[in-house]
Amino acid sequence: MKMKFILPALTEAESPLWRPIKYSLFPPLGLATLAAYLDSSDEAEIVDQHVEELSLDDYPDIVAIEVYITNAKRAYKIADHYRRKSIFVILGGLHVTSLPDEASKHADAIFLGPAEESFPRFLKDYRRRAPQERCFSSQRSLTGIPPIRRDLIKRGLYLVPNSIVVTRGCPHHCDATKTLSSKTGESHFTHRAWMMLSVRLDAYQVDTSIFLMTISLATSTLPLTFSVKCRAWDVFSKVPQPLTPF
């Protein structure tokens, strides 16, 4: 099976005022995480339209597209193009979770909420030719997440390819998170710091071949950033190369 993961460019990425420092800063780790659930015999490709040209002439078995509010129209156009070629298209991301009815018009299957648990289930259903049209996560756990496919990331196109997301979600139960929670079936979105075991698995996939290595740790909540990063740097202290905090 051949699967193509696409991150469509944000609208402003094609503006004359395009800022490469912003759009080529981090690779799409979410897509690389999903690719890790594929079988070793499967083929996978990640295309980030912010930093490279997107070819639409191919015929993969599945096309997975990450959708934001600012790239939704472009994402839907890409999805419609592949569906006209009878290629199975799946959509996920914050915009899809917020507006599932809209997104479902442009996909064969959509993902609501985080996909670490629902995506491997989808793959099993797809292989037995019984994929669900809407995929939900029934549990929230980082346990057992496989090492992400950093080999699919085109490192030379990013300023900080060694980026790692260390938190997920939001600790504040505001109206926005309540709305998203109603779409995913959760009582609320919970903020979770990544388990240090997961960070360890990810740490030894970063490129340590250069003498001075820069790793960026991304967290979704600023007040927790310092404490979370301190914990993570304690883990990285065992990496046998000098590290430069970003």
Protein Blocks (a to p, Z undefined) as FASTA:
>chain_A
ZZdddddddfklmgmklcfklmmmbccfklmmmmmmpcfkbccddddfkloccdfkbccf
bdcddddfklmmmmmmmmmmmmmnopacddedjklmmmmmlmmmmcfbdcedjfklmmmm
mmmmmmnopacfbdcdfbdcfehiacddfklpcfklpfblmgccfbecjfbdcfklmmmm
mmnopabdcdddddfklmmmmmmmpcckbfbdcdddddfbfklmmmmmmmmmmmmmmpcc
dcddZZ
